[in-house]
Amino acid sequence: MSASSNGYSLVLDVGNSNMFAGVIAGDGTIALRFRKTSIQSASADEYGVFLKSALRENGMDPAGVGRIALCSVVPDTIYSIRRACQKYFGLDPFILRAGVKTGLHIAYRNPLEVGADRIANAVAVTRRHPNRDCIVVDMGTATTFDAVSATRKYLGGAIMPGMHISMEALEHKTAKLPSVEITRPEVACGRSTVESIQSGLYFAHAGAIRELVARIGEECFGDPKPLTVATGGFSQLFADDDLFDEILPDLVLEGLWQAMLMNGDDAGATPAPRTDDASRPSWRNV
């Protein structure tokens, strides 16, 4: 693939379990997606070599990357990845964190507690669905719920253990229960230990999603009901369960890219924290 005159944007969402990466063209089209297991102790060189190799192996020239955007819920990785971007791409990445423009009003009691990935999802859903109340359900290591109003107000949400964490808890905290493949079972009443675990993981998660979406919708929005948008690695498992109005696996990448564009020429600079009082930095609302 050839790069445009402005190059591609490399966007990196670093979670607790995986780094989800994408290459986005100037028109917003995602040209490439890839993942890597998150290793908190990985060096800048390890990240840099991996990123350049992943691009080359997928037919893309690393020299075509013109901008890089990063968000992370794992603070220890930010320095290494930023250094990798500087050393291997000659670019200082835009980092989605307190002090940058988001276009949102953050109504959390302490805005700094909101994960950057949740902010990215909120940015993307307000761009995709302007003037709509939305609930975003992100199904990754944790399953998070985020309420975003039609006026771009981030209202808060809920956090629960994700499916993989739940499975690991069963495996590690019991003597005889094995690790299983996380999949959609045919029936709720399993006839083996593996089937029973798969049923519990799947249908319990589906029930929790229905309950939390309903409660958050009633508390935050009332009628008309908000649009429910799912994202994250496990969201496609529930495509046939009528839980969501829309499933958008790339939502966090879209929001990260849009936030980078929103910050314009300052996107590669380290922002000076904006404060609500004399000591506490916060997300910017515009």
C-alpha contacts under 8 A as a table, 3 or more apart, distances in Angstrom:
res1	aa1	res2	aa2	distance
1	M	59	G	6.40
1	M	60	M	5.57
1	M	61	D	7.48
2	S	60	M	7.46
2	S	61	D	7.61
2	S	64	G	7.32
3	A	6	N	7.57
3	A	7	G	5.03
3	A	8	Y	6.22
3	A	61	D	7.99
3	A	64	G	5.03
3	A	65	V	7.63
4	S	7	G	4.84
4	S	8	Y	6.90
4	S	25	A	7.70
4	S	26	G	7.51
4	S	64	G	7.69
6	N	26	G	7.50
6	N	66	G	6.11
7	G	25	A	7.48
7	G	26	G	7.63
7	G	64	G	4.97
7	G	65	V	5.13
7	G	66	G	4.40
7	G	67	R	7.37
8	Y	23	V	6.40
8	Y	24	I	5.75
8	Y	25	A	5.01
8	Y	26	G	6.60
8	Y	64	G	5.97
8	Y	65	V	4.60
8	Y	66	G	5.41
8	Y	67	R	6.67
9	S	23	V	5.59
9	S	24	I	5.11
9	S	25	A	6.44
9	S	26	G	7.67
9	S	65	V	5.71
9	S	66	G	5.89
9	S	67	R	4.68
9	S	68	I	5.47
9	S	69	A	7.40
9	S	257	W	7.64
10	L	21	A	7.26
10	L	22	G	5.90
10	L	23	V	4.64
10	L	24	I	6.47
10	L	65	V	6.42
10	L	66	G	7.96
10	L	67	R	6.27
10	L	68	I	4.65
10	L	69	A	6.35
11	V	21	A	5.63
11	V	22	G	5.28
11	V	23	V	6.27
11	V	24	I	7.49
11	V	68	I	5.67
11	V	69	A	4.70
11	V	70	L	5.91
11	V	253	L	6.27
11	V	256	L	6.94
11	V	257	W	6.62
12	L	19	M	6.73
12	L	20	F	5.98
12	L	21	A	4.52
12	L	22	G	6.67
12	L	68	I	7.78
12	L	69	A	6.19
12	L	70	L	4.78
12	L	71	C	6.42
12	L	253	L	7.30
13	D	19	M	5.61
13	D	20	F	5.13
13	D	21	A	6.18
13	D	70	L	6.02
13	D	71	C	5.10
13	D	72	S	5.85
13	D	117	D	7.12
13	D	252	V	7.28
13	D	253	L	7.01
14	V	18	N	6.30
14	V	19	M	4.27
14	V	20	F	6.37
14	V	38	S	7.05
14	V	70	L	7.65
14	V	71	C	6.25
14	V	72	S	4.53
14	V	73	V	6.54
14	V	74	V	6.88
14	V	77	T	7.97
15	G	18	N	5.29
15	G	19	M	5.77
15	G	20	F	7.73
15	G	38	S	6.95
15	G	72	S	6.03
15	G	73	V	5.64
15	G	74	V	6.43
15	G	141	T	7.80
16	N	38	S	6.48
16	N	73	V	6.85
16	N	74	V	6.32
16	N	141	T	6.64
17	S	37	T	5.95
17	S	38	S	5.24
17	S	141	T	6.39
18	N	35	R	6.50
18	N	36	K	5.51
18	N	37	T	4.36
18	N	38	S	4.59
19	M	35	R	5.47
19	M	36	K	5.06
19	M	37	T	6.11
19	M	38	S	5.64
20	F	33	R	7.47
20	F	34	F	6.17
20	F	35	R	4.67
20	F	36	K	6.79
21	A	33	R	5.67
21	A	34	F	5.32
21	A	35	R	5.97
21	A	253	L	7.48
22	G	30	I	6.62
22	G	31	A	7.40
22	G	32	L	5.40
22	G	33	R	4.37
22	G	34	F	6.41
22	G	253	L	6.73
23	V	30	I	5.77
23	V	31	A	5.52
23	V	32	L	5.09
23	V	33	R	6.63
24	I	27	D	7.92
24	I	28	G	5.77
24	I	29	T	5.54
24	I	30	I	4.40
24	I	31	A	5.71
24	I	32	L	7.34
24	I	257	W	7.85
25	A	28	G	5.42
25	A	29	T	5.32
25	A	30	I	6.38
25	A	31	A	6.68
26	G	29	T	7.30
28	G	254	E	7.73
30	I	33	R	7.40
32	L	58	N	7.80
34	F	54	A	7.67
39	I	42	A	5.42
40	Q	74	V	7.56
40	Q	76	D	6.28
40	Q	77	T	5.69
41	S	76	D	7.97
41	S	77	T	7.62
42	A	46	E	6.11
42	A	47	Y	6.96
42	A	77	T	7.71
42	A	80	S	7.40
43	S	46	E	5.18
43	S	47	Y	6.46
43	S	80	S	5.72
44	A	47	Y	5.24
44	A	48	G	6.00
44	A	80	S	4.38
44	A	81	I	5.74
44	A	82	R	7.74
44	A	83	R	5.72
44	A	84	A	4.55
45	D	48	G	4.97
45	D	49	V	5.95
45	D	84	A	6.14
46	E	49	V	5.37
46	E	50	F	6.12
47	Y	50	F	5.14
47	Y	51	L	6.10
47	Y	80	S	7.51
47	Y	81	I	6.28
47	Y	84	A	6.12
48	G	51	L	5.29
48	G	52	K	6.27
48	G	81	I	7.52
48	G	84	A	4.72
48	G	85	C	6.70
48	G	87	K	7.64
48	G	88	Y	5.71
49	V	52	K	5.39
49	V	53	S	5.99
49	V	88	Y	7.79
50	F	53	S	5.13
50	F	54	A	5.97
51	L	54	A	5.17
51	L	55	L	6.31
52	K	55	L	5.24
52	K	56	R	6.27
52	K	62	P	5.85
52	K	88	Y	7.76
53	S	56	R	5.13
53	S	57	E	5.96
54	A	57	E	5.23
54	A	58	N	6.32
55	L	58	N	5.29
55	L	59	G	6.51
55	L	60	M	5.04
55	L	61	D	6.53
55	L	62	P	6.14
56	R	59	G	5.15
56	R	60	M	5.11
56	R	61	D	5.91
56	R	62	P	6.89
57	E	60	M	7.40
60	M	64	G	7.61
61	D	64	G	5.50
61	D	65	V	7.75
62	P	65	V	5.70
62	P	89	F	7.45
63	A	66	G	7.76
63	A	89	F	7.30
65	V	68	I	7.49
65	V	89	F	7.62
66	G	91	L	7.80
67	R	91	L	6.87
67	R	93	P	6.95
68	I	85	C	7.62
68	I	91	L	7.11
68	I	92	D	7.37
68	I	93	P	4.76
68	I	94	F	6.23
69	A	93	P	5.23
69	A	94	F	4.55
69	A	95	I	5.93
69	A	96	L	7.53
69	A	256	L	6.61
69	A	257	W	6.63
69	A	260	M	6.46
70	L	93	P	6.50
70	L	94	F	6.02
70	L	95	I	4.82
70	L	96	L	6.28
70	L	256	L	7.24
71	C	95	I	5.72
71	C	96	L	5.15
71	C	97	R	7.32
71	C	116	A	5.85
71	C	117	D	6.45
71	C	256	L	7.23
72	S	75	P	6.58
72	S	77	T	7.62
72	S	78	I	6.87
72	S	115	G	7.93
72	S	116	A	6.35
72	S	117	D	6.90
73	V	115	G	6.08
73	V	116	A	6.56
73	V	117	D	7.14
74	V	77	T	5.87
74	V	78	I	7.32
75	P	78	I	5.59
76	D	79	Y	6.75
76	D	80	S	7.79
77	T	80	S	5.45
77	T	81	I	6.18
78	I	81	I	5.34
78	I	82	R	5.93
79	Y	82	R	5.17
79	Y	83	R	6.07
80	S	83	R	5.16
80	S	84	A	6.12
81	I	84	A	4.88
81	I	85	C	6.21
82	R	85	C	5.15
82	R	86	Q	6.35
82	R	92	D	6.78
82	R	93	P	6.31
83	R	86	Q	5.07
83	R	87	K	6.05
84	A	87	K	5.16
84	A	88	Y	5.70
84	A	89	F	7.60
85	C	88	Y	5.51
85	C	89	F	5.20
85	C	90	G	6.44
85	C	91	L	5.62
85	C	92	D	6.31
85	C	93	P	6.64
86	Q	89	F	5.72
86	Q	90	G	4.55
86	Q	91	L	4.78
86	Q	92	D	5.42
86	Q	93	P	7.79
87	K	90	G	5.66
87	K	91	L	7.79
91	L	268	G	7.69
92	D	268	G	5.18
92	D	269	A	7.06
93	P	267	A	7.40
93	P	268	G	5.04
93	P	269	A	7.63
94	F	260	M	6.26
94	F	267	A	4.79
94	F	268	G	4.43
94	F	269	A	6.64
94	F	270	T	7.59
95	I	267	A	7.76
95	I	268	G	7.65
95	I	270	T	7.52
96	L	100	V	6.73
96	L	116	A	6.21
96	L	120	A	7.91
96	L	256	L	7.07
96	L	259	A	7.35
96	L	260	M	7.75
97	R	100	V	6.29
97	R	116	A	6.15
97	R	283	W	7.06
98	A	112	L	6.85
98	A	273	P	6.25
98	A	274	R	7.42
98	A	281	P	6.41
98	A	282	S	5.07
98	A	283	W	4.37
98	A	284	R	7.05
99	G	271	P	5.61
99	G	272	A	6.08
99	G	273	P	4.42
99	G	274	R	5.09
99	G	281	P	6.93
99	G	282	S	6.09
99	G	283	W	5.28
99	G	284	R	5.68
100	V	263	N	6.91
100	V	271	P	6.30
100	V	283	W	6.39
100	V	284	R	5.73
101	K	259	A	7.00
101	K	262	M	6.64
101	K	263	N	5.97
101	K	283	W	7.24
101	K	284	R	5.05
101	K	285	N	6.23
101	K	286	V	5.12
102	T	119	I	7.83
102	T	123	V	6.64
102	T	259	A	5.94
102	T	262	M	7.27
102	T	283	W	7.36
102	T	284	R	6.22
102	T	285	N	5.86
102	T	286	V	5.78
103	G	123	V	7.20
103	G	152	R	7.24
103	G	284	R	7.59
103	G	285	N	5.19
103	G	286	V	4.28
104	L	123	V	7.17
104	L	152	R	5.21
104	L	153	K	5.68
104	L	154	Y	6.50
104	L	284	R	7.53
104	L	285	N	4.80
104	L	286	V	6.53
105	H	152	R	6.43
105	H	153	K	4.70
105	H	154	Y	5.93
105	H	284	R	7.63
105	H	285	N	4.82
105	H	286	V	7.93
106	I	111	P	6.16
106	I	153	K	6.13
106	I	154	Y	4.87
106	I	155	L	6.79
106	I	283	W	7.17
106	I	285	N	7.09
107	A	111	P	7.13
107	A	153	K	6.84
107	A	154	Y	5.73
107	A	155	L	5.19
107	A	156	G	6.89
108	Y	111	P	5.08
108	Y	113	E	7.87
108	Y	114	V	7.51
108	Y	154	Y	7.52
108	Y	155	L	6.52
108	Y	156	G	5.90
110	N	113	E	5.81
110	N	114	V	7.89
111	P	114	V	5.76
111	P	282	S	5.85
111	P	283	W	6.50
112	L	115	G	7.69
112	L	281	P	7.37
112	L	282	S	5.92
112	L	283	W	7.16
114	V	118	R	6.76
114	V	119	I	7.09
115	G	118	R	5.33
115	G	119	I	6.54
116	A	119	I	4.99
116	A	120	A	6.16
117	D	120	A	4.98
117	D	121	N	6.25
117	D	252	V	6.27
118	R	121	N	5.11
118	R	122	A	6.24
118	R	144	T	7.98
118	R	146	D	7.18
118	R	252	V	7.81
119	I	122	A	5.05
119	I	123	V	6.16
119	I	255	G	7.90
120	A	123	V	5.11
120	A	124	A	6.26
120	A	251	L	7.74
120	A	252	V	5.27
120	A	253	L	7.54
120	A	254	E	7.66
120	A	255	G	4.36
120	A	256	L	5.22
120	A	259	A	7.39
121	N	124	A	5.19
121	N	125	V	6.16
121	N	136	V	7.26
121	N	251	L	5.69
121	N	252	V	4.86
121	N	254	E	7.90
121	N	255	G	5.60
122	A	125	V	5.26
122	A	126	T	6.22
122	A	136	V	7.47
122	A	146	D	7.50
122	A	148	V	6.52
122	A	154	Y	7.26
122	A	255	G	7.23
123	V	126	T	5.48
123	V	127	R	6.46
123	V	255	G	5.10
123	V	256	L	7.88
123	V	258	Q	7.40
123	V	259	A	7.15
124	A	127	R	5.17
124	A	128	R	6.19
124	A	251	L	6.11
124	A	252	V	7.07
124	A	254	E	5.78
124	A	255	G	4.06
124	A	256	L	7.82
124	A	258	Q	7.13
125	V	128	R	5.03
125	V	129	H	5.79
125	V	130	P	7.83
125	V	134	C	7.49
125	V	136	V	7.81
125	V	251	L	7.42
125	V	255	G	7.71
126	T	129	H	5.16
126	T	130	P	5.09
126	T	131	N	7.65
126	T	132	R	7.63
126	T	148	V	7.70
126	T	150	A	7.54
126	T	152	R	6.42
127	R	130	P	5.69
129	H	132	R	5.70
130	P	150	A	6.51
131	N	149	S	7.87
131	N	150	A	4.23
131	N	151	T	6.48
132	R	149	S	6.70
132	R	150	A	4.37
132	R	226	P	7.08
132	R	227	L	7.13
133	D	147	A	7.69
133	D	148	V	5.97
133	D	149	S	4.36
133	D	150	A	4.53
133	D	221	F	7.22
133	D	225	K	7.87
133	D	226	P	4.81
133	D	227	L	6.26
134	C	147	A	5.96
134	C	148	V	5.26
134	C	149	S	6.26
134	C	150	A	7.48
134	C	226	P	4.87
134	C	227	L	4.62
134	C	228	T	5.79
134	C	229	V	7.14
135	I	145	F	6.59
135	I	146	D	5.41
135	I	147	A	4.59
135	I	148	V	6.25
135	I	213	V	7.24
135	I	217	G	7.60
135	I	226	P	6.49
135	I	227	L	6.22
135	I	228	T	4.86
135	I	229	V	6.17
136	V	144	T	7.81
136	V	145	F	5.58
136	V	146	D	5.06
136	V	147	A	6.62
136	V	148	V	7.90
136	V	228	T	6.02
136	V	229	V	4.85
136	V	230	A	5.74
136	V	231	T	7.45
137	V	143	T	6.85
137	V	144	T	5.63
137	V	145	F	4.66
137	V	146	D	6.65
137	V	228	T	7.40
137	V	229	V	6.17
137	V	230	A	4.66
137	V	231	T	6.21
138	D	142	A	7.91
138	D	143	T	5.49
138	D	144	T	5.19
138	D	145	F	6.61
138	D	230	A	5.85
138	D	231	T	4.76
138	D	232	G	5.00
138	D	235	S	7.46
139	M	142	A	6.41
139	M	143	T	4.44
139	M	144	T	6.69
139	M	162	G	6.50
139	M	230	A	7.50
139	M	231	T	6.21
139	M	232	G	4.54
139	M	233	G	6.07
139	M	234	F	5.42
139	M	235	S	5.79
140	G	143	T	5.75
140	G	162	G	6.04
140	G	163	M	7.88
140	G	232	G	5.27
140	G	233	G	5.63
140	G	234	F	6.50
141	T	161	P	7.12
141	T	162	G	5.03
141	T	163	M	7.34
141	T	164	H	6.53
141	T	165	I	6.53
142	A	159	I	6.77
142	A	160	M	5.88
142	A	161	P	4.71
142	A	162	G	4.04
142	A	163	M	7.69
142	A	165	I	7.47
143	T	159	I	5.90
143	T	160	M	5.33
143	T	161	P	5.96
143	T	162	G	4.83
143	T	163	M	7.96
144	T	157	G	7.29
144	T	158	A	5.72
144	T	159	I	4.51
144	T	160	M	6.44
145	F	157	G	4.96
145	F	158	A	4.96
145	F	159	I	6.36
145	F	212	L	7.95
145	F	213	V	7.71
146	D	154	Y	7.52
146	D	155	L	7.42
146	D	156	G	5.69
146	D	157	G	4.43
146	D	158	A	6.85
147	A	154	Y	6.17
147	A	155	L	5.40
147	A	156	G	5.67
147	A	157	G	5.70
147	A	216	I	7.33
147	A	220	C	7.41
148	V	152	R	6.11
148	V	153	K	5.57
148	V	154	Y	4.64
148	V	155	L	5.88
148	V	156	G	7.76
149	S	152	R	5.23
149	S	153	K	5.11
149	S	154	Y	6.62
149	S	155	L	7.26
149	S	221	F	7.90
150	A	153	K	7.30
155	L	220	C	7.69
157	G	216	I	7.28
158	A	212	L	7.79
161	P	165	I	5.92
161	P	166	S	6.26
162	G	165	I	5.37
162	G	166	S	6.25
163	M	166	S	5.11
163	M	167	M	6.25
163	M	182	I	7.62
163	M	201	L	6.39
163	M	202	Y	7.74
163	M	205	H	7.29
163	M	234	F	7.93
164	H	167	M	5.07
164	H	168	E	6.16
164	H	182	I	7.63
165	I	168	E	5.06
165	I	169	A	6.14
166	S	169	A	5.14
166	S	170	L	6.52
166	S	201	L	7.18
167	M	170	L	5.26
167	M	171	E	6.28
167	M	179	S	6.74
167	M	180	V	7.54
167	M	201	L	7.13
168	E	171	E	4.95
168	E	172	H	5.95
168	E	179	S	7.08
169	A	172	H	5.34
169	A	173	K	5.66
170	L	173	K	5.47
170	L	174	T	5.86
170	L	177	L	6.50
170	L	178	P	7.83
170	L	179	S	7.98
171	E	174	T	5.89
171	E	175	A	7.76
171	E	176	K	7.79
171	E	177	L	5.49
171	E	178	P	5.46
171	E	179	S	5.66
172	H	175	A	7.71
174	T	177	L	5.99
177	L	193	T	7.44
178	P	194	V	7.45
180	V	194	V	6.25
180	V	197	I	7.46
180	V	198	Q	7.11
181	E	198	Q	7.49
182	I	198	Q	6.33
182	I	201	L	7.70
182	I	202	Y	7.80
183	T	198	Q	6.68
183	T	202	Y	7.35
183	T	237	L	7.01
184	R	198	Q	7.40
184	R	199	S	7.73
184	R	202	Y	6.39
184	R	237	L	6.40
184	R	238	F	7.83
185	P	188	A	7.04
185	P	195	E	7.25
185	P	198	Q	6.42
185	P	199	S	5.90
185	P	202	Y	7.41
187	V	190	G	6.71
187	V	199	S	7.21
188	A	196	S	7.68
188	A	199	S	5.23
188	A	200	G	7.64
188	A	203	F	7.18
189	C	196	S	6.78
189	C	199	S	7.12
190	G	193	T	7.35
190	G	194	V	7.81
190	G	195	E	4.59
190	G	196	S	4.27
190	G	197	I	7.89
190	G	199	S	6.50
191	R	195	E	6.21
191	R	196	S	6.67
192	S	195	E	5.15
192	S	196	S	5.98
193	T	196	S	5.05
193	T	197	I	6.20
194	V	197	I	5.27
194	V	198	Q	6.19
195	E	198	Q	5.07
195	E	199	S	6.06
196	S	199	S	5.08
196	S	200	G	6.17
197	I	200	G	5.09
197	I	201	L	6.09
198	Q	201	L	5.21
198	Q	202	Y	6.05
199	S	202	Y	5.28
199	S	203	F	5.83
199	S	204	A	7.81
200	G	203	F	5.68
200	G	204	A	5.54
201	L	204	A	5.64
201	L	205	H	6.10
202	Y	205	H	5.31
202	Y	206	A	6.23
203	F	206	A	4.90
203	F	207	G	6.02
204	A	207	G	5.10
204	A	208	A	6.12
205	H	208	A	5.08
205	H	209	I	6.14
206	A	209	I	5.16
206	A	210	R	6.31
206	A	238	F	7.72
206	A	243	L	7.69
207	G	210	R	5.18
207	G	211	E	6.22
208	A	211	E	5.16
208	A	212	L	6.07
209	I	212	L	5.31
209	I	213	V	5.92
209	I	243	L	7.61
210	R	213	V	5.34
210	R	214	A	6.07
210	R	243	L	6.67
211	E	214	A	5.23
211	E	215	R	6.14
212	L	215	R	5.11
212	L	216	I	5.89
213	V	216	I	5.27
213	V	217	G	5.86
213	V	228	T	7.77
214	A	217	G	5.13
214	A	218	E	6.20
215	R	218	E	5.20
215	R	219	E	6.09
216	I	219	E	5.13
216	I	220	C	5.81
216	I	221	F	7.82
217	G	220	C	5.45
217	G	221	F	5.34
217	G	222	G	6.07
217	G	225	K	6.52
217	G	226	P	6.36
218	E	221	F	5.68
218	E	222	G	4.54
218	E	223	D	7.83
218	E	225	K	7.97
219	E	222	G	6.64
221	F	224	P	7.43
221	F	225	K	6.89
221	F	226	P	6.84
222	G	225	K	6.18
223	D	226	P	7.88
227	L	245	D	6.26
228	T	243	L	7.96
228	T	244	F	5.19
228	T	245	D	5.25
228	T	246	E	6.69
229	V	244	F	5.83
229	V	245	D	5.96
229	V	246	E	4.90
229	V	247	I	5.76
229	V	248	L	7.05
230	A	235	S	6.01
230	A	244	F	6.31
230	A	246	E	6.25
230	A	247	I	4.65
230	A	248	L	6.09
230	A	249	P	7.44
231	T	234	F	7.85
231	T	235	S	5.56
231	T	247	I	5.82
231	T	248	L	5.11
231	T	249	P	4.55
231	T	250	D	7.00
231	T	251	L	6.34
232	G	235	S	5.58
232	G	249	P	5.50
232	G	250	D	7.72
233	G	236	Q	7.29
233	G	249	P	7.04
234	F	237	L	5.67
234	F	238	F	7.72
235	S	238	F	5.79
235	S	239	A	7.11
235	S	247	I	6.91
235	S	249	P	7.39
236	Q	239	A	5.15
236	Q	247	I	7.14
236	Q	249	P	7.99
237	L	240	D	7.83
238	F	241	D	5.40
238	F	242	D	7.75
238	F	243	L	7.12
239	A	242	D	6.99
239	A	243	L	7.66
239	A	244	F	7.68
239	A	247	I	7.53
242	D	245	D	7.57
244	F	247	I	6.83
248	L	251	L	5.58
249	P	252	V	7.98
250	D	253	L	5.40
250	D	254	E	6.29
251	L	254	E	5.13
251	L	255	G	6.21
252	V	255	G	5.14
252	V	256	L	6.10
253	L	256	L	5.16
253	L	257	W	6.16
254	E	257	W	5.22
254	E	258	Q	6.13
255	G	258	Q	5.03
255	G	259	A	6.03
256	L	259	A	5.15
256	L	260	M	6.26
257	W	260	M	5.13
257	W	261	L	6.40
258	Q	261	L	5.10
258	Q	262	M	6.08
259	A	262	M	4.90
259	A	263	N	6.38
260	M	263	N	5.33
260	M	264	G	6.69
260	M	267	A	5.47
261	L	264	G	5.13
261	L	267	A	7.21
263	N	266	D	5.58
263	N	267	A	5.09
264	G	267	A	5.48
265	D	268	G	7.27
266	D	269	A	5.26
266	D	271	P	7.77
273	P	281	P	5.18
273	P	282	S	6.93
274	R	281	P	5.13
274	R	282	S	5.82
274	R	283	W	7.35
274	R	284	R	7.04
275	T	278	A	6.58
275	T	279	S	6.63
275	T	280	R	5.31
275	T	281	P	4.25
275	T	282	S	5.77
276	D	279	S	7.77
276	D	280	R	6.15
276	D	281	P	6.56
276	D	282	S	6.70
277	D	280	R	5.88
277	D	281	P	7.98
